[in-house]
Every structure is written in structure tokens, then in C-alpha cells.
């Protein structure tokens, strides 16, 4: 009787061993899939980062080109009309530029008074 009981217990252990082995294989496969997914996602993030950094470098280069062109144009303007490019739009020839007050009375299309608060 004890021998039969031992054999039955051994069979149960063997069956439990097979169930756990199958469970372990399944978990291992899931772990490998998860690791592969994480590697893919990391690669995608790194690629997006690389592209964003490349775009930022291109924008910075474009900004530098615009700044250089602006400085060259300012220098040309200063050479053609000294004082015109002083940053204030002041003219040294005594003529008011567009949008500058003439110092005279308000015209018919310009109100004489300031804004009032109500």
C-alpha cells in the first residue's frame, strides 16, 4: 500500500512538474516578446530624437543664415544712408518718415485729443 501511495505521489509530482514547465516556457516567451517590444520602442524613440535634433540643427543654421543676411543688409543700408539704420528710424534730413509725427496740428483724419477712459 505504501508503495502504491508513493507511486501515486510521484505521478502527481511529475504532472505538476509538466504543468510548471509549460508555464515557465510560456512566461519565458512572454518575457522575450516584452524585451523585444521594449527594444523596438527604444529604437523608435531614438530615431525620433535623432530626427528632431537634425531638424533643430537645420533650423539653427537657417536662423544663422537669416541673421547674417540681416546684418549684411543693415550694413549696406548704413553705408548708403548713415544714421538711417540706427535702430530708431530717425532721419537726419529733417523730413518725417512714414508714420512719424510732423509736429503740426492734427489733420482732419486724426483726432486732436487723447483717449479717454469711461
C-alpha positions as a Markdown table, in Angstrom:
| # | Residue | x | y | z |
|---|---|---|---|---|
| 1 | Unk | 0.0 | 0.0 | 0.0 |
| 2 | Unk | 2.8 | 2.4 | 0.8 |
| 3 | Unk | 4.4 | 1.6 | -2.5 |
| 4 | Unk | 1.2 | 2.4 | -4.4 |
| 5 | Unk | 0.9 | 5.7 | -2.4 |
| 6 | Unk | 4.5 | 6.6 | -3.3 |
| 7 | Unk | 3.9 | 5.9 | -6.9 |
| 8 | Unk | 0.7 | 8.0 | -7.0 |
| 9 | Unk | 2.6 | 10.8 | -5.3 |
| 10 | Unk | 5.4 | 10.6 | -7.8 |
| 11 | Unk | 2.8 | 10.7 | -10.7 |
| 12 | Unk | 1.3 | 13.9 | -9.1 |
| 13 | Unk | 4.7 | 15.5 | -8.8 |
| 14 | Unk | 5.5 | 14.6 | -12.4 |
| 15 | Unk | 2.2 | 16.1 | -13.6 |
| 16 | Unk | 2.8 | 19.2 | -11.6 |
| 17 | Unk | 6.3 | 19.4 | -13.0 |
| 18 | Unk | 5.0 | 19.3 | -16.6 |
| 19 | Unk | 2.4 | 22.0 | -15.8 |
| 20 | Unk | 5.0 | 24.2 | -14.3 |
| 21 | Unk | 7.5 | 23.6 | -17.1 |
| 22 | Unk | 4.8 | 24.6 | -19.6 |
| 23 | Unk | 4.0 | 27.7 | -17.6 |
| 24 | Unk | 7.7 | 28.6 | -17.4 |
| 25 | Unk | 8.1 | 28.2 | -21.2 |
| 26 | Unk | 5.1 | 30.5 | -21.7 |
| 27 | Unk | 6.4 | 33.1 | -19.3 |
| 28 | Unk | 9.8 | 32.9 | -20.9 |
| 29 | Unk | 8.3 | 33.5 | -24.4 |
| 30 | Unk | 6.3 | 36.4 | -23.0 |
| 31 | Unk | 9.4 | 37.9 | -21.4 |
| 32 | Unk | 11.3 | 37.7 | -24.7 |
| 33 | Unk | 8.4 | 39.3 | -26.6 |
| 34 | Unk | 8.3 | 42.1 | -24.0 |
| 35 | Unk | 12.0 | 42.7 | -24.2 |
| 36 | Unk | 11.9 | 42.7 | -28.0 |
| 37 | Unk | 9.0 | 45.2 | -27.9 |
| 38 | Unk | 10.9 | 47.4 | -25.5 |
| 39 | Unk | 14.0 | 47.3 | -27.8 |
| 40 | Unk | 11.8 | 48.3 | -30.8 |
| 41 | Unk | 10.2 | 51.1 | -28.9 |
| 42 | Unk | 13.6 | 52.4 | -27.7 |
| 43 | Unk | 14.9 | 52.3 | -31.3 |
| 44 | Unk | 11.8 | 54.3 | -32.4 |
| 45 | Unk | 12.3 | 56.9 | -29.7 |
| 46 | Unk | 16.0 | 57.2 | -30.6 |
| 47 | Unk | 15.1 | 57.6 | -34.3 |
| 48 | Unk | 12.5 | 60.3 | -33.5 |
| 49 | Unk | 15.1 | 62.0 | -31.2 |
| 50 | Unk | 17.7 | 61.9 | -34.0 |
| 51 | Unk | 15.3 | 63.4 | -36.5 |
| 52 | Unk | 14.2 | 66.1 | -34.1 |
| 53 | Unk | 17.8 | 67.0 | -33.3 |
| 54 | Unk | 18.6 | 67.1 | -37.0 |
| 55 | Unk | 15.7 | 69.4 | -37.7 |
| 56 | Unk | 16.7 | 71.6 | -34.8 |
| 57 | Unk | 20.3 | 71.9 | -36.2 |
| 58 | Unk | 18.8 | 72.8 | -39.6 |
| 59 | Unk | 16.6 | 75.4 | -38.1 |
| 60 | Unk | 19.5 | 76.9 | -36.2 |
| 61 | Unk | 21.6 | 77.0 | -39.4 |
| 62 | Unk | 18.7 | 78.7 | -41.2 |
| 63 | Unk | 18.3 | 81.2 | -38.4 |
| 64 | Unk | 22.1 | 81.9 | -38.6 |
| 65 | Unk | 21.8 | 82.5 | -42.3 |
| 66 | Unk | 18.9 | 84.9 | -41.8 |
| 67 | Unk | 20.8 | 86.8 | -39.1 |
| 68 | Unk | 23.9 | 87.0 | -41.3 |
| 69 | Unk | 21.8 | 88.3 | -44.2 |
| 70 | Unk | 20.0 | 90.8 | -42.0 |
| 71 | Unk | 23.4 | 92.1 | -40.7 |
| 72 | Unk | 24.7 | 92.4 | -44.2 |
| 73 | Unk | 21.6 | 94.4 | -45.3 |
| 74 | Unk | 21.8 | 96.6 | -42.3 |
| 75 | Unk | 25.5 | 97.4 | -43.1 |
| 76 | Unk | 24.6 | 98.2 | -46.7 |
| 77 | Unk | 21.8 | 100.5 | -45.5 |
| 78 | Unk | 24.1 | 102.2 | -43.1 |
| 79 | Unk | 26.7 | 102.7 | -45.9 |
| 80 | Unk | 24.0 | 104.1 | -48.3 |
| 81 | Unk | 22.4 | 106.4 | -45.6 |
| 82 | Unk | 24.5 | 106.8 | -42.5 |
| 83 | Unk | 22.3 | 107.2 | -39.4 |
| 84 | Unk | 19.2 | 105.6 | -41.0 |
| 85 | Unk | 19.9 | 102.2 | -39.6 |
| 86 | Unk | 20.5 | 103.4 | -36.0 |
| 87 | Unk | 17.6 | 101.3 | -34.8 |
| 88 | Unk | 15.3 | 104.2 | -34.1 |
| 89 | Unk | 14.2 | 105.1 | -37.7 |
| 90 | Unk | 15.4 | 108.7 | -37.1 |
| 91 | Unk | 16.1 | 110.6 | -40.2 |
| 92 | Unk | 18.8 | 113.2 | -40.3 |
| 93 | Unk | 17.4 | 115.2 | -43.3 |
| 94 | Unk | 14.6 | 116.8 | -41.3 |
| 95 | Unk | 11.8 | 115.1 | -43.2 |
| 96 | Unk | 9.4 | 113.0 | -41.3 |
| 97 | Unk | 9.2 | 109.4 | -42.4 |
| 98 | Unk | 6.0 | 107.4 | -42.8 |
| 99 | Unk | 4.1 | 107.1 | -39.6 |
| 100 | Unk | 6.3 | 109.8 | -37.8 |
| 101 | Unk | 4.6 | 112.9 | -36.4 |
| 102 | Unk | 5.1 | 116.1 | -38.2 |
| 103 | Unk | 4.8 | 118.3 | -35.2 |
| 104 | Unk | 2.0 | 120.3 | -36.8 |
| 105 | Unk | -1.7 | 120.3 | -35.9 |
| 106 | Unk | -3.8 | 117.2 | -36.3 |
| 107 | Unk | -5.2 | 116.6 | -39.7 |
| 108 | Unk | -8.9 | 116.0 | -40.5 |
| 109 | Unk | -8.5 | 112.3 | -40.3 |
| 110 | Unk | -6.6 | 112.4 | -36.9 |
| 111 | Unk | -8.4 | 113.2 | -33.7 |
| 112 | Unk | -6.9 | 116.1 | -31.7 |
| 113 | Unk | -7.4 | 114.7 | -28.2 |
| 114 | Unk | -6.1 | 111.6 | -26.5 |
| 115 | Unk | -8.0 | 108.5 | -25.5 |
| 116 | Unk | -10.5 | 108.9 | -22.6 |
| 117 | Unk | -11.4 | 106.2 | -20.1 |
| 118 | Unk | -15.1 | 105.6 | -19.4 |
